[in-house]
Amino acid sequence: MRKLIGFDDDTADKLARLGRDRMATLQELADEAFADLLKKHGVPIDLKDALRKSSRAATKPTTQGRKT
């Protein structure tokens, strides 16, 4: 899927410089950034991540009563 994202000139220059320094394409930088954003908000990135998150939720003990 292709989507168009606009950057101001300064940001585009900084991303291009970062890509050159890390020997990465803009696509690779974007993939890393979006993966980090999804992880930050608890959204599984891929099937493996979704299964890991689901497994943790299933084994987490539930609390029956409420402490006061």
C-alpha positions in Angstrom: 0.0 0.0 0.0 1.3 3.4 -0.9 0.4 6.6 1.0 1.8 10.1 0.6 3.2 11.8 3.7 4.4 15.5 3.6 7.3 16.8 5.5 8.6 20.4 5.8 12.0 21.0 4.1 13.9 21.0 7.4 12.5 17.7 8.5 13.0 16.1 5.1 16.7 17.2 5.1 17.2 15.8 8.6 15.6 12.5 7.7 17.8 12.3 4.5 20.9 13.0 6.6 19.9 10.4 9.2 19.3 7.8 6.4 22.7 8.5 5.0 24.4 8.2 8.4 22.7 4.9 9.2 22.9 3.6 5.6 19.1 3.2 5.6 16.3 4.2 3.2 13.5 6.6 4.1 11.2 3.6 4.0 13.3 1.8 6.6 13.3 4.8 8.9 9.5 5.1 8.5 9.0 1.4 9.2 11.1 1.7 12.4 9.3 4.9 13.5 5.8 3.4 13.0 6.7 0.2 14.7 7.9 2.1 17.7 4.7 4.2 17.7 2.5 1.1 17.6 4.5 -0.6 20.3 4.2 2.5 22.5 0.4 2.3 22.2 0.2 -1.4 22.8 -0.8 -2.3 19.2 0.8 -5.6 18.0 3.2 -5.1 15.1 3.0 -8.6 13.6 1.4 -12.0 14.3 4.2 -13.1 16.6 3.8 -9.9 18.7 0.0 -10.4 18.8 0.4 -14.0 20.0 2.9 -13.0 22.7 0.5 -10.3 23.9 -2.5 -12.7 23.9 -0.6 -15.3 25.8 0.4 -12.8 28.5 -3.2 -11.7 28.9 -4.4 -15.3 29.2 -1.9 -16.2 31.9 -2.4 -13.0 33.9 -4.2 -13.7 37.2 -7.5 -12.0 37.7 -8.4 -10.3 40.9 -11.8 -11.4 42.4 -12.2 -8.9 45.2 -11.4 -5.3 45.5 -9.0 -4.1 48.1 -9.7 -1.0 50.1 
